[in-house]
């Protein structure tokens, strides 16, 4: 990779986010799922190509980490772009289901029995 390529790669996320370094919301975790709104409302501003790619990826529920991997962009950049799409009412978000602090004794018993049979 030449010096120009490396510099271009560093500038690109900055340009995608309009210079923002943090998302407006904190509820975009790695495992938050996002889904495109169907039918999409009209968007006043012309979306960036990456916004369009995100919307295509979100035709079915997909995790934030998967979106970042498909776009080959840092999760922090994708979270900022997802905030834009959420604000424009182009996506919905689904937080991960809370994990119970109470252990599932039936599941633990099945695991123990399975390990005992090994």
Order of alpha helices (4+ residues) and beta strands (2+ residues): alpha-beta-alpha-beta-alpha-alpha-beta-alpha
